[in-house]
Amino acid sequence: MNRVLAMTIAAVLPALTSGYPLDGYEATGIGRLEWARRVQAGEIAADKQPAGGTLTLDQVDLRLLDRRDFSLPEVDTDFTARVRAQLGEMADLYGIAVLDLSDPDRPRYAEHQADIARNPGSVGKLVVALAVFQMLADLYPDDMRKRIALLRDTVITADEFVNYDHHTVRMYDVAAGKLERHPLHPGDRGTLWEYLDWMTSASSNSAASAVLKELILMAHFRDRYPVGDEEGRRYMAETPRQELSAILMRVLQEPVTRNGLDLEYLRQGGFFTATGQKRVPATSSHATPRELMRYVILLEQGRLVDEWSSREIKRLLYSTERRIRYASSPVLAEAAVYFKSGSLVRCQPGHRCKAYEGDLENLMNSVCIVESPASGRRNYYVVTLMSNVLGRNSAVEHQALAGRLHKLIEGLHPAAP
């Protein structure tokens, strides 16, 4: 884009929702989860999770394990017409795919402009999660204990690669009972599992960039990983930028194709922070609603890397942080929601746009698995959505659309009297 014609006011405005199940602290060591569990138990005064956010580790599971040969059905024209009607007069500004699996023997699939390719924003972190679990499986294909140990015991010290991101993360010192919430800064420490949780639950660009740096180190040091902070910094500083870029492209792109997805329709190009992009050259990022839907299907079938990896990615996407955007619709309060969202906002020269109201570009992207109600899971559907509605609050637009689509699905599967 010609810099004379436009200016970027927010390169990426990612979502703040998602996160691991609340009882996951003992298994993962993610401190934020113990704070949230104590809040839910009434031991700490703070906002509690809605009913849909209280599933346990055992309850957050893959739903298509017995249908591993399932693929996208033919487009249902009647269902598509109903879905398109929910978009109203702005339908041509949306790309959307909806898969209704409430009756798994008679799935319904709708899509409207589902091949539209746009910058995914923070939805690209789904590719980063896939890359991490693929790397763990490659390093230790037959040793699950070592994979878990790397996630739980590897301590990452943030460095300049986290600069800069205004999104805050929750850090909880379990022993001291002390919660801090602030953007990641150099010197902040957490385990690899915590960084993955911050990347998804708070959609922290800083955490995602720290994870990408670790992926490069894993690819180089292999079974010597993790190495000390100083050795890692020295390698990143002394290795030519183009060599680092080649490694990053390999660790981000090969897992996509190896797992049956298409780089033409789903690609994360590089780091999410300015420092990371400067230090390690990247390529462009893009995604389509249809390929994101295929990602979710493979996830639910346990076919992203392997069953364990798919389950862990789904748990990372489980909404146990503040629900916003599509996931914040009040009608989803009783539903288990697995969610990732991302945005890209640009404004006309001289304009100061409000958040999510770009007047030159106003991308908002959502990937959402809904199991409703969480206790019974009568309705089960997936929505992958990309929009570019200029000058209107796209977070509010997605929230309202979520309500309409949920009511549409409920109407197709009325509860038994």
Buried (B, 14 or more C-beta within 10 A) or exposed (E): EEEEEBBBBBBBBBBBBBBBBBBBBEBBBBBBBBBBBBBBEEEBEEEBBBBBBBBEBEBBEBBBBEBEEBEBBEBBEEBBEBBBEBBEEBBEBBBBBBBBBBEEEEBBBBBBBBEBBBBBBBBBBBBBBBBBBBBBBBBBEEEEEEBBEBBBEBEBBBBBBBBEBEBBBBBBEBEEEEBEEEBBEEEBEBBBBBBBBBBBBBBBBBBBBBBBBBBBBBBBBEEEBBBEEEEBBEBBEEBEEEEBBEBBBBBBBBBBEEBEBEBEBBBBBBBBBBBBBBBBBBBEBBBBBBBBBBBBBBBBBBBBBBBBBBBBBBBBBBBBBBBBBBBBBEBBBBBBBBBBBBBBBBBEEEBEBEEBBBBBBBBBBBBBBBBBBBBEBBBBBBBBBBBBBBBBBBBEBBBBBBBBBBEBBBEBBEEEE
